[in-house]
Amino acid sequence: MELVSPVVARTSWLVFRLLSRPFGRHRGSVLSLCGPVILIALIFVWAAGLALGSALIMHPHLGGAIRASQGATPTDFMSALYAGASSLSFVGASDFKPQSARFRRSTC
């Protein structure tokens, strides 16, 4: 993600510079909001990267080592993305359960 973070920051700064031009003497106030916006954008980009990475790991194993707790297990990539994104939270609201010891391990 070190390659993505500078791009997000520079793009956000460029957008803020362009959008702040019409504000005249209040331009500095608009530009001062860019830092917090960059921080929030980076959090979202990092979360999306983690969700995508875990989806890429889970996708080949859907239906085998990872199954739905009820009914048939969908094996499409969107289901893997849903399972990967929901596994990032503490709640873990998805209905996908690991069936093998390799996916049940905790790194804690």
Biopython code that builds the backbone (N, CA, C, O; Angstrom):
import numpy as np
from Bio.PDB.StructureBuilder import StructureBuilder

atoms = [
    (1, "MET", "N", (0.807, -1.187, 0.000)),
    (1, "MET", "CA", (0.000, 0.000, 0.000)),
    (1, "MET", "C", (0.858, 1.262, 0.000)),
    (1, "MET", "O", (0.349, 2.366, -0.194)),
    (2, "GLU", "N", (2.149, 1.096, 0.216)),
    (2, "GLU", "CA", (3.015, 2.265, 0.190)),
    (2, "GLU", "C", (3.015, 2.921, -1.178)),
    (2, "GLU", "O", (3.298, 4.114, -1.292)),
    (3, "LEU", "N", (2.705, 2.167, -2.211)),
    (3, "LEU", "CA", (2.663, 2.740, -3.545)),
    (3, "LEU", "C", (1.367, 3.500, -3.788)),
    (3, "LEU", "O", (1.338, 4.433, -4.590)),
    (4, "VAL", "N", (0.310, 3.118, -3.113)),
    (4, "VAL", "CA", (-1.000, 3.719, -3.327)),
    (4, "VAL", "C", (-1.184, 4.977, -2.484)),
    (4, "VAL", "O", (-1.813, 5.932, -2.939)),
    (5, "SER", "N", (-0.659, 4.995, -1.293)),
    (5, "SER", "CA", (-0.870, 6.116, -0.373)),
    (5, "SER", "C", (-0.413, 7.468, -0.924)),
    (5, "SER", "O", (-1.163, 8.438, -0.813)),
    (6, "PRO", "N", (0.779, 7.578, -1.509)),
    (6, "PRO", "CA", (1.154, 8.880, -2.069)),
    (6, "PRO", "C", (0.253, 9.322, -3.222)),
    (6, "PRO", "O", (-0.006, 10.514, -3.392)),
    (7, "VAL", "N", (-0.217, 8.368, -4.003)),
    (7, "VAL", "CA", (-1.106, 8.706, -5.114)),
    (7, "VAL", "C", (-2.428, 9.254, -4.583)),
    (7, "VAL", "O", (-2.944, 10.242, -5.106)),
    (8, "VAL", "N", (-2.977, 8.622, -3.551)),
    (8, "VAL", "CA", (-4.226, 9.098, -2.947)),
    (8, "VAL", "C", (-4.021, 10.492, -2.358)),
    (8, "VAL", "O", (-4.859, 11.376, -2.541)),
    (9, "ALA", "N", (-2.925, 10.685, -1.662)),
    (9, "ALA", "CA", (-2.658, 11.986, -1.033)),
    (9, "ALA", "C", (-2.467, 13.083, -2.076)),
    (9, "ALA", "O", (-3.038, 14.166, -1.951)),
    (10, "ARG", "N", (-1.673, 12.809, -3.096)),
    (10, "ARG", "CA", (-1.430, 13.833, -4.125)),
    (10, "ARG", "C", (-2.688, 14.152, -4.921)),
    (10, "ARG", "O", (-2.949, 15.313, -5.234)),
    (11, "THR", "N", (-3.464, 13.133, -5.247)),
    (11, "THR", "CA", (-4.709, 13.346, -5.984)),
    (11, "THR", "C", (-5.692, 14.160, -5.154)),
    (11, "THR", "O", (-6.336, 15.074, -5.668)),
    (12, "SER", "N", (-5.808, 13.831, -3.873)),
    (12, "SER", "CA", (-6.697, 14.594, -2.999)),
    (12, "SER", "C", (-6.254, 16.046, -2.903)),
    (12, "SER", "O", (-7.083, 16.955, -2.949)),
    (13, "TRP", "N", (-4.952, 16.267, -2.772)),
    (13, "TRP", "CA", (-4.440, 17.635, -2.677)),
    (13, "TRP", "C", (-4.720, 18.402, -3.968)),
    (13, "TRP", "O", (-5.102, 19.571, -3.919)),
    (14, "LEU", "N", (-4.535, 17.760, -5.119)),
    (14, "LEU", "CA", (-4.806, 18.404, -6.397)),
    (14, "LEU", "C", (-6.289, 18.771, -6.514)),
    (14, "LEU", "O", (-6.621, 19.870, -6.960)),
    (15, "VAL", "N", (-7.167, 17.870, -6.122)),
    (15, "VAL", "CA", (-8.604, 18.143, -6.176)),
    (15, "VAL", "C", (-8.961, 19.297, -5.242)),
    (15, "VAL", "O", (-9.732, 20.179, -5.619)),
    (16, "PHE", "N", (-8.415, 19.300, -4.042)),
    (16, "PHE", "CA", (-8.692, 20.386, -3.104)),
    (16, "PHE", "C", (-8.163, 21.722, -3.623)),
    (16, "PHE", "O", (-8.817, 22.752, -3.458)),
    (17, "ARG", "N", (-6.995, 21.714, -4.242)),
    (17, "ARG", "CA", (-6.457, 22.958, -4.805)),
    (17, "ARG", "C", (-7.362, 23.499, -5.900)),
    (17, "ARG", "O", (-7.598, 24.704, -5.977)),
    (18, "LEU", "N", (-7.871, 22.607, -6.750)),
    (18, "LEU", "CA", (-8.754, 23.051, -7.824)),
    (18, "LEU", "C", (-10.102, 23.533, -7.288)),
    (18, "LEU", "O", (-10.640, 24.534, -7.760)),
    (19, "LEU", "N", (-10.645, 22.817, -6.301)),
    (19, "LEU", "CA", (-11.952, 23.187, -5.758)),
    (19, "LEU", "C", (-11.898, 24.425, -4.876)),
    (19, "LEU", "O", (-12.917, 25.087, -4.675)),
    (20, "SER", "N", (-10.721, 24.744, -4.348)),
    (20, "SER", "CA", (-10.623, 25.889, -3.440)),
    (20, "SER", "C", (-10.429, 27.219, -4.158)),
    (20, "SER", "O", (-10.543, 28.269, -3.526)),
    (21, "ARG", "N", (-10.144, 27.210, -5.435)),
    (21, "ARG", "CA", (-9.884, 28.448, -6.176)),
    (21, "ARG", "C", (-11.032, 29.455, -6.090)),
    (21, "ARG", "O", (-10.765, 30.640, -5.885)),
    (22, "PRO", "N", (-12.295, 29.046, -6.235)),
    (22, "PRO", "CA", (-13.377, 30.035, -6.191)),
    (22, "PRO", "C", (-13.595, 30.674, -4.817)),
    (22, "PRO", "O", (-14.328, 31.657, -4.711)),
    (23, "PHE", "N", (-12.979, 30.140, -3.773)),
    (23, "PHE", "CA", (-13.231, 30.648, -2.422)),
    (23, "PHE", "C", (-12.414, 31.885, -2.069)),
    (23, "PHE", "O", (-12.586, 32.449, -0.988)),
    (24, "GLY", "N", (-11.547, 32.304, -2.946)),
    (24, "GLY", "CA", (-10.790, 33.546, -2.743)),
    (24, "GLY", "C", (-9.992, 33.574, -1.451)),
    (24, "GLY", "O", (-9.116, 32.736, -1.237)),
    (25, "ARG", "N", (-10.292, 34.534, -0.595)),
    (25, "ARG", "CA", (-9.507, 34.682, 0.646)),
    (25, "ARG", "C", (-9.787, 33.579, 1.652)),
    (25, "ARG", "O", (-9.045, 33.441, 2.625)),
    (26, "HIS", "N", (-10.832, 32.790, 1.448)),
    (26, "HIS", "CA", (-11.129, 31.657, 2.338)),
    (26, "HIS", "C", (-10.526, 30.346, 1.808)),
    (26, "HIS", "O", (-10.828, 29.261, 2.304)),
    (27, "ARG", "N", (-9.684, 30.475, 0.810)),
    (27, "ARG", "CA", (-9.064, 29.299, 0.201)),
    (27, "ARG", "C", (-8.275, 28.479, 1.221)),
    (27, "ARG", "O", (-8.304, 27.249, 1.183)),
    (28, "GLY", "N", (-7.580, 29.145, 2.120)),
    (28, "GLY", "CA", (-6.798, 28.450, 3.141)),
    (28, "GLY", "C", (-7.665, 27.601, 4.057)),
    (28, "GLY", "O", (-7.253, 26.524, 4.487)),
    (29, "SER", "N", (-8.852, 28.081, 4.352)),
    (29, "SER", "CA", (-9.762, 27.305, 5.199)),
    (29, "SER", "C", (-10.206, 26.024, 4.499)),
    (29, "SER", "O", (-10.314, 24.971, 5.128)),
    (30, "VAL", "N", (-10.461, 26.119, 3.195)),
    (30, "VAL", "CA", (-10.855, 24.931, 2.429)),
    (30, "VAL", "C", (-9.685, 23.957, 2.346)),
    (30, "VAL", "O", (-9.859, 22.751, 2.516)),
    (31, "LEU", "N", (-8.502, 24.485, 2.087)),
    (31, "LEU", "CA", (-7.315, 23.625, 1.981)),
    (31, "LEU", "C", (-6.965, 22.962, 3.312)),
    (31, "LEU", "O", (-6.367, 21.887, 3.323)),
    (32, "SER", "N", (-7.324, 23.580, 4.418)),
    (32, "SER", "CA", (-7.017, 22.982, 5.724)),
    (32, "SER", "C", (-7.830, 21.720, 5.978)),
    (32, "SER", "O", (-7.489, 20.941, 6.868)),
    (33, "LEU", "N", (-8.888, 21.503, 5.222)),
    (33, "LEU", "CA", (-9.685, 20.282, 5.367)),
    (33, "LEU", "C", (-9.090, 19.099, 4.609)),
    (33, "LEU", "O", (-9.528, 17.962, 4.785)),
    (34, "CYS", "N", (-8.107, 19.362, 3.779)),
    (34, "CYS", "CA", (-7.536, 18.308, 2.943)),
    (34, "CYS", "C", (-6.847, 17.220, 3.766)),
    (34, "CYS", "O", (-6.970, 16.040, 3.439)),
    (35, "GLY", "N", (-6.134, 17.588, 4.817)),
    (35, "GLY", "CA", (-5.436, 16.587, 5.644)),
    (35, "GLY", "C", (-6.369, 15.548, 6.233)),
    (35, "GLY", "O", (-6.124, 14.353, 6.071)),
    (36, "PRO", "N", (-7.446, 15.964, 6.920)),
    (36, "PRO", "CA", (-8.384, 14.971, 7.446)),
    (36, "PRO", "C", (-9.055, 14.134, 6.354)),
    (36, "PRO", "O", (-9.314, 12.947, 6.554)),
    (37, "VAL", "N", (-9.335, 14.746, 5.205)),
    (37, "VAL", "CA", (-9.946, 13.991, 4.104)),
    (37, "VAL", "C", (-8.977, 12.943, 3.580)),
    (37, "VAL", "O", (-9.382, 11.822, 3.271)),
    (38, "ILE", "N", (-7.699, 13.297, 3.476)),
    (38, "ILE", "CA", (-6.690, 12.325, 3.037)),
    (38, "ILE", "C", (-6.619, 11.158, 4.019)),
    (38, "ILE", "O", (-6.551, 10.002, 3.604)),
    (39, "LEU", "N", (-6.635, 11.453, 5.314)),
    (39, "LEU", "CA", (-6.575, 10.399, 6.322)),
    (39, "LEU", "C", (-7.750, 9.434, 6.192)),
    (39, "LEU", "O", (-7.563, 8.217, 6.223)),
    (40, "ILE", "N", (-8.944, 9.968, 6.049)),
    (40, "ILE", "CA", (-10.134, 9.121, 5.912)),
    (40, "ILE", "C", (-10.079, 8.330, 4.604)),
    (40, "ILE", "O", (-10.424, 7.149, 4.576)),
    (41, "ALA", "N", (-9.645, 8.981, 3.522)),
    (41, "ALA", "CA", (-9.536, 8.278, 2.244)),
    (41, "ALA", "C", (-8.538, 7.134, 2.328)),
    (41, "ALA", "O", (-8.781, 6.059, 1.780)),
    (42, "LEU", "N", (-7.414, 7.355, 3.013)),
    (42, "LEU", "CA", (-6.413, 6.290, 3.149)),
    (42, "LEU", "C", (-6.945, 5.116, 3.968)),
    (42, "LEU", "O", (-6.636, 3.963, 3.669)),
    (43, "ILE", "N", (-7.732, 5.398, 4.984)),
    (43, "ILE", "CA", (-8.328, 4.311, 5.775)),
    (43, "ILE", "C", (-9.236, 3.472, 4.888)),
    (43, "ILE", "O", (-9.198, 2.243, 4.946)),
    (44, "PHE", "N", (-10.053, 4.128, 4.066)),
    (44, "PHE", "CA", (-10.932, 3.391, 3.160)),
    (44, "PHE", "C", (-10.151, 2.606, 2.109)),
    (44, "PHE", "O", (-10.514, 1.474, 1.787)),
    (45, "VAL", "N", (-9.088, 3.192, 1.574)),
    (45, "VAL", "CA", (-8.279, 2.499, 0.572)),
    (45, "VAL", "C", (-7.588, 1.282, 1.188)),
    (45, "VAL", "O", (-7.548, 0.215, 0.575)),
    (46, "TRP", "N", (-7.048, 1.436, 2.389)),
    (46, "TRP", "CA", (-6.410, 0.308, 3.068)),
    (46, "TRP", "C", (-7.426, -0.792, 3.370)),
    (46, "TRP", "O", (-7.133, -1.971, 3.175)),
    (47, "ALA", "N", (-8.615, -0.422, 3.843)),
    (47, "ALA", "CA", (-9.655, -1.428, 4.132)),
    (47, "ALA", "C", (-10.073, -2.145, 2.853)),
    (47, "ALA", "O", (-10.272, -3.359, 2.861)),
    (48, "ALA", "N", (-10.206, -1.408, 1.761)),
    (48, "ALA", "CA", (-10.566, -2.032, 0.487)),
    (48, "ALA", "C", (-9.464, -2.980, 0.020)),
    (48, "ALA", "O", (-9.753, -4.053, -0.509)),
    (49, "GLY", "N", (-8.220, -2.596, 0.210)),
    (49, "GLY", "CA", (-7.102, -3.472, -0.153)),
    (49, "GLY", "C", (-7.063, -4.739, 0.678)),
    (49, "GLY", "O", (-6.798, -5.821, 0.153)),
    (50, "LEU", "N", (-7.324, -4.614, 1.971)),
    (50, "LEU", "CA", (-7.368, -5.803, 2.828)),
    (50, "LEU", "C", (-8.528, -6.716, 2.459)),
    (50, "LEU", "O", (-8.375, -7.937, 2.439)),
    (51, "ALA", "N", (-9.689, -6.133, 2.165)),
    (51, "ALA", "CA", (-10.846, -6.936, 1.768)),
    (51, "ALA", "C", (-10.579, -7.649, 0.450)),
    (51, "ALA", "O", (-10.908, -8.825, 0.297)),
    (52, "LEU", "N", (-9.983, -6.938, -0.500)),
    (52, "LEU", "CA", (-9.664, -7.545, -1.787)),
    (52, "LEU", "C", (-8.632, -8.657, -1.632)),
    (52, "LEU", "O", (-8.761, -9.718, -2.244)),
    (53, "GLY", "N", (-7.618, -8.418, -0.822)),
    (53, "GLY", "CA", (-6.598, -9.445, -0.596)),
    (53, "GLY", "C", (-7.156, -10.693, 0.049)),
    (53, "GLY", "O", (-6.827, -11.804, -0.367)),
    (54, "SER", "N", (-7.991, -10.531, 1.055)),
    (54, "SER", "CA", (-8.570, -11.715, 1.691)),
    (54, "SER", "C", (-9.558, -12.408, 0.758)),
    (54, "SER", "O", (-9.702, -13.630, 0.815)),
    (55, "ALA", "N", (-10.242, -11.650, -0.100)),
    (55, "ALA", "CA", (-11.144, -12.268, -1.075)),
    (55, "ALA", "C", (-10.362, -13.102, -2.088)),
    (55, "ALA", "O", (-10.805, -14.179, -2.488)),
    (56, "LEU", "N", (-9.203, -12.600, -2.497)),
    (56, "LEU", "CA", (-8.376, -13.361, -3.437)),
    (56, "LEU", "C", (-7.856, -14.650, -2.811)),
    (56, "LEU", "O", (-7.672, -15.648, -3.508)),
    (57, "ILE", "N", (-7.621, -14.634, -1.504)),
    (57, "ILE", "CA", (-7.180, -15.846, -0.811)),
    (57, "ILE", "C", (-8.352, -16.811, -0.627)),
    (57, "ILE", "O", (-8.194, -18.018, -0.809)),
    (58, "MET", "N", (-9.527, -16.287, -0.269)),
    (58, "MET", "CA", (-10.685, -17.131, 0.015)),
    (58, "MET", "C", (-11.354, -17.706, -1.226)),
    (58, "MET", "O", (-11.895, -18.810, -1.175)),
    (59, "HIS", "N", (-11.328, -16.984, -2.331)),
    (59, "HIS", "CA", (-12.107, -17.383, -3.502)),
    (59, "HIS", "C", (-11.854, -18.815, -3.973)),
    (59, "HIS", "O", (-12.822, -19.533, -4.220)),
    (60, "PRO", "N", (-10.618, -19.265, -4.109)),
    (60, "PRO", "CA", (-10.423, -20.647, -4.573)),
    (60, "PRO", "C", (-10.912, -21.705, -3.573)),
    (60, "PRO", "O", (-11.100, -22.863, -3.946)),
    (61, "HIS", "N", (-11.115, -21.320, -2.325)),
    (61, "HIS", "CA", (-11.469, -22.288, -1.290)),
    (61, "HIS", "C", (-12.956, -22.278, -0.942)),
    (61, "HIS", "O", (-13.394, -23.061, -0.099)),
    (62, "LEU", "N", (-13.737, -21.405, -1.577)),
    (62, "LEU", "CA", (-15.181, -21.381, -1.301)),
    (62, "LEU", "C", (-15.812, -22.682, -1.777)),
    (62, "LEU", "O", (-15.549, -23.143, -2.888)),
    (63, "GLY", "N", (-16.629, -23.255, -0.943)),
    (63, "GLY", "CA", (-17.272, -24.523, -1.259)),
    (63, "GLY", "C", (-16.488, -25.723, -0.768)),
    (63, "GLY", "O", (-17.040, -26.820, -0.679)),
    (64, "GLY", "N", (-15.223, -25.545, -0.450)),
    (64, "GLY", "CA", (-14.391, -26.629, 0.051)),
    (64, "GLY", "C", (-13.982, -26.370, 1.490)),
    (64, "GLY", "O", (-14.645, -26.807, 2.430)),
    (65, "ALA", "N", (-12.868, -25.644, 1.647)),
    (65, "ALA", "CA", (-12.358, -25.331, 2.980)),
    (65, "ALA", "C", (-13.156, -24.229, 3.667)),
    (65, "ALA", "O", (-13.074, -24.072, 4.886)),
    (66, "ILE", "N", (-13.919, -23.473, 2.902)),
    (66, "ILE", "CA", (-14.781, -22.419, 3.454)),
    (66, "ILE", "C", (-16.180, -22.654, 2.907)),
    (66, "ILE", "O", (-16.392, -22.647, 1.695)),
    (67, "ARG", "N", (-17.127, -22.861, 3.806)),
    (67, "ARG", "CA", (-18.506, -23.144, 3.384)),
    (67, "ARG", "C", (-19.481, -22.250, 4.118)),
    (67, "ARG", "O", (-19.197, -21.736, 5.200)),
    (68, "ALA", "N", (-20.636, -22.078, 3.504)),
    (68, "ALA", "CA", (-21.719, -21.349, 4.153)),
    (68, "ALA", "C", (-22.283, -22.209, 5.265)),
    (68, "ALA", "O", (-22.333, -23.433, 5.145)),
    (69, "SER", "N", (-22.712, -21.571, 6.354)),
    (69, "SER", "CA", (-23.230, -22.343, 7.480)),
    (69, "SER", "C", (-24.592, -22.953, 7.178)),
    (69, "SER", "O", (-24.972, -23.952, 7.788)),
    (70, "GLN", "N", (-25.325, -22.365, 6.247)),
    (70, "GLN", "CA", (-26.633, -22.908, 5.871)),
    (70, "GLN", "C", (-26.775, -22.851, 4.359)),
    (70, "GLN", "O", (-26.414, -21.852, 3.737)),
    (71, "GLY", "N", (-27.290, -23.895, 3.777)),
    (71, "GLY", "CA", (-27.551, -23.912, 2.344)),
    (71, "GLY", "C", (-26.298, -24.121, 1.511)),
    (71, "GLY", "O", (-25.223, -24.444, 2.016)),
    (72, "ALA", "N", (-26.484, -23.922, 0.214)),
    (72, "ALA", "CA", (-25.367, -24.088, -0.725)),
    (72, "ALA", "C", (-24.403, -22.909, -0.598)),
    (72, "ALA", "O", (-24.808, -21.778, -0.329)),
    (73, "THR", "N", (-23.133, -23.201, -0.796)),
    (73, "THR", "CA", (-22.107, -22.166, -0.705)),
    (73, "THR", "C", (-21.900, -21.523, -2.074)),
    (73, "THR", "O", (-21.525, -22.209, -3.025)),
    (74, "PRO", "N", (-22.136, -20.225, -2.186)),
    (74, "PRO", "CA", (-21.837, -19.555, -3.460)),
    (74, "PRO", "C", (-20.332, -19.492, -3.674)),
    (74, "PRO", "O", (-19.575, -19.276, -2.727)),
    (75, "THR", "N", (-19.903, -19.678, -4.906)),
    (75, "THR", "CA", (-18.465, -19.718, -5.183)),
    (75, "THR", "C", (-18.007, -18.584, -6.089)),
    (75, "THR", "O", (-16.898, -18.637, -6.620)),
    (76, "ASP", "N", (-18.835, -17.560, -6.279)),
    (76, "ASP", "CA", (-18.428, -16.441, -7.127)),
    (76, "ASP", "C", (-17.518, -15.485, -6.359)),
    (76, "ASP", "O", (-17.424, -15.547, -5.133)),
    (77, "PHE", "N", (-16.851, -14.600, -7.099)),
    (77, "PHE", "CA", (-15.888, -13.694, -6.472)),
    (77, "PHE", "C", (-16.562, -12.672, -5.570)),
    (77, "PHE", "O", (-15.979, -12.266, -4.565)),
    (78, "MET", "N", (-17.771, -12.247, -5.902)),
    (78, "MET", "CA", (-18.469, -11.277, -5.056)),
    (78, "MET", "C", (-18.760, -11.872, -3.679)),
    (78, "MET", "O", (-18.714, -11.156, -2.678)),
    (79, "SER", "N", (-19.053, -13.150, -3.614)),
    (79, "SER", "CA", (-19.263, -13.810, -2.323)),
    (79, "SER", "C", (-17.956, -13.857, -1.538)),
    (79, "SER", "O", (-17.949, -13.680, -0.319)),
    (80, "ALA", "N", (-16.854, -14.096, -2.241)),
    (80, "ALA", "CA", (-15.542, -14.088, -1.584)),
    (80, "ALA", "C", (-15.209, -12.686, -1.082)),
    (80, "ALA", "O", (-14.632, -12.536, -0.005)),
    (81, "LEU", "N", (-15.567, -11.659, -1.852)),
    (81, "LEU", "CA", (-15.335, -10.286, -1.424)),
    (81, "LEU", "C", (-16.188, -9.951, -0.206)),
    (81, "LEU", "O", (-15.718, -9.283, 0.715)),
    (82, "TYR", "N", (-17.424, -10.405, -0.197)),
    (82, "TYR", "CA", (-18.302, -10.206, 0.956)),
    (82, "TYR", "C", (-17.730, -10.897, 2.199)),
    (82, "TYR", "O", (-17.693, -10.305, 3.278)),
    (83, "ALA", "N", (-17.290, -12.135, 2.048)),
    (83, "ALA", "CA", (-16.721, -12.868, 3.179)),
    (83, "ALA", "C", (-15.427, -12.226, 3.652)),
    (83, "ALA", "O", (-15.181, -12.149, 4.856)),
    (84, "GLY", "N", (-14.596, -11.765, 2.726)),
    (84, "GLY", "CA", (-13.341, -11.116, 3.095)),
    (84, "GLY", "C", (-13.554, -9.796, 3.802)),
    (84, "GLY", "O", (-12.873, -9.494, 4.781)),
    (85, "ALA", "N", (-14.503, -9.000, 3.307)),
    (85, "ALA", "CA", (-14.772, -7.707, 3.922)),
    (85, "ALA", "C", (-15.420, -7.865, 5.291)),
    (85, "ALA", "O", (-15.106, -7.112, 6.213)),
    (86, "SER", "N", (-16.311, -8.823, 5.433)),
    (86, "SER", "CA", (-16.968, -8.996, 6.732)),
    (86, "SER", "C", (-16.039, -9.615, 7.765)),
    (86, "SER", "O", (-16.271, -9.470, 8.965)),
    (87, "SER", "N", (-14.997, -10.298, 7.323)),
    (87, "SER", "CA", (-14.045, -10.874, 8.271)),
    (87, "SER", "C", (-13.104, -9.819, 8.852)),
    (87, "SER", "O", (-12.385, -10.100, 9.811)),
    (88, "LEU", "N", (-13.100, -8.609, 8.286)),
    (88, "LEU", "CA", (-12.243, -7.540, 8.804)),
    (88, "LEU", "C", (-12.775, -6.934, 10.091)),
    (88, "LEU", "O", (-12.016, -6.361, 10.873)),
    (89, "SER", "N", (-14.069, -7.059, 10.311)),
    (89, "SER", "CA", (-14.659, -6.452, 11.507)),
    (89, "SER", "C", (-14.634, -7.439, 12.664)),
    (89, "SER", "O", (-14.432, -8.639, 12.474)),
    (90, "PHE", "N", (-14.841, -6.914, 13.861)),
    (90, "PHE", "CA", (-14.898, -7.776, 15.039)),
    (90, "PHE", "C", (-16.182, -8.592, 15.053)),
    (90, "PHE", "O", (-16.222, -9.688, 15.612)),
    (91, "VAL", "N", (-17.220, -8.061, 14.443)),
    (91, "VAL", "CA", (-18.520, -8.729, 14.459)),
    (91, "VAL", "C", (-18.501, -9.955, 13.569)),
    (91, "VAL", "O", (-18.993, -11.010, 13.970)),
    (92, "GLY", "N", (-17.944, -9.846, 12.365)),
    (92, "GLY", "CA", (-17.883, -10.983, 11.459)),
    (92, "GLY", "C", (-19.252, -11.519, 11.130)),
    (92, "GLY", "O", (-19.559, -12.664, 11.461)),
    (93, "ALA", "N", (-20.078, -10.730, 10.492)),
    (93, "ALA", "CA", (-21.482, -11.050, 10.297)),
    (93, "ALA", "C", (-21.757, -12.021, 9.154)),
    (93, "ALA", "O", (-22.913, -12.394, 8.956)),
    (94, "SER", "N", (-20.768, -12.443, 8.405)),
    (94, "SER", "CA", (-21.043, -13.335, 7.283)),
    (94, "SER", "C", (-21.364, -14.734, 7.779)),
    (94, "SER", "O", (-21.050, -15.098, 8.913)),
    (95, "ASP", "N", (-21.989, -15.504, 6.917)),
    (95, "ASP", "CA", (-22.364, -16.864, 7.297)),
    (95, "ASP", "C", (-21.376, -17.898, 6.754)),
    (95, "ASP", "O", (-21.711, -19.080, 6.669)),
    (96, "PHE", "N", (-20.174, -17.476, 6.389)),
    (96, "PHE", "CA", (-19.150, -18.385, 5.909)),
    (96, "PHE", "C", (-18.320, -18.880, 7.084)),
    (96, "PHE", "O", (-17.886, -18.090, 7.923)),
    (97, "LYS", "N", (-18.103, -20.178, 7.142)),
    (97, "LYS", "CA", (-17.344, -20.789, 8.237)),
    (97, "LYS", "C", (-16.177, -21.603, 7.678)),
    (97, "LYS", "O", (-16.342, -22.308, 6.682)),
    (98, "PRO", "N", (-15.000, -21.515, 8.305)),
    (98, "PRO", "CA", (-13.870, -22.337, 7.862)),
    (98, "PRO", "C", (-14.111, -23.801, 8.206)),
    (98, "PRO", "O", (-14.611, -24.122, 9.285)),
    (99, "GLN", "N", (-13.754, -24.679, 7.286)),
    (99, "GLN", "CA", (-13.948, -26.111, 7.490)),
    (99, "GLN", "C", (-12.631, -26.858, 7.691)),
    (99, "GLN", "O", (-12.643, -28.032, 8.061)),
    (100, "SER", "N", (-11.512, -26.205, 7.455)),
    (100, "SER", "CA", (-10.218, -26.862, 7.617)),
    (100, "SER", "C", (-9.423, -26.157, 8.714)),
    (100, "SER", "O", (-9.672, -24.993, 9.030)),
    (101, "ALA", "N", (-8.475, -26.874, 9.279)),
    (101, "ALA", "CA", (-7.653, -26.328, 10.348)),
    (101, "ALA", "C", (-6.812, -25.148, 9.871)),
    (101, "ALA", "O", (-6.508, -24.251, 10.656)),
    (102, "ARG", "N", (-6.437, -25.139, 8.607)),
    (102, "ARG", "CA", (-5.598, -24.064, 8.065)),
    (102, "ARG", "C", (-6.309, -22.715, 8.133)),
    (102, "ARG", "O", (-5.674, -21.693, 8.392)),
    (103, "PHE", "N", (-7.608, -22.705, 7.904)),
    (103, "PHE", "CA", (-8.352, -21.435, 7.945)),
    (103, "PHE", "C", (-8.887, -21.115, 9.334)),
    (103, "PHE", "O", (-9.326, -19.988, 9.566)),
    (104, "ARG", "N", (-8.867, -22.044, 10.248)),
    (104, "ARG", "CA", (-9.342, -21.796, 11.616)),
    (104, "ARG", "C", (-8.272, -21.192, 12.512)),
    (104, "ARG", "O", (-8.596, -20.626, 13.556)),
    (105, "ARG", "N", (-7.020, -21.296, 12.134)),
    (105, "ARG", "CA", (-5.926, -20.796, 12.976)),
    (105, "ARG", "C", (-6.034, -19.314, 13.201)),
    (105, "ARG", "O", (-6.458, -18.557, 12.327)),
    (106, "SER", "N", (-5.643, -18.917, 14.388)),
    (106, "SER", "CA", (-5.579, -17.502, 14.728)),
    (106, "SER", "C", (-4.124, -17.124, 14.875)),
    (106, "SER", "O", (-3.323, -17.904, 15.391)),
    (107, "THR", "N", (-3.772, -15.921, 14.421)),
    (107, "THR", "CA", (-2.378, -15.485, 14.533)),
    (107, "THR", "C", (-2.116, -14.779, 15.850)),
    (107, "THR", "O", (-0.994, -14.336, 16.097)),
    (108, "CYS", "N", (-3.114, -14.666, 16.688)),
    (108, "CYS", "CA", (-2.938, -13.968, 17.980)),
    (108, "CYS", "C", (-2.209, -14.824, 18.968)),
    (108, "CYS", "O", (-1.975, -14.399, 20.099)),
]
sb = StructureBuilder()
sb.init_structure("model")
sb.init_model(0)
sb.init_chain("A")
sb.init_seg("    ")
for serial, (resi, resn, name, xyz) in enumerate(atoms, 1):
    if name == "N":
        sb.init_residue(resn, " ", resi, " ")
    sb.init_atom(name, np.array(xyz, "f"), 0.0, 1.0, " ", f" {name:<3s}", serial, name[0])
structure = sb.get_structure()
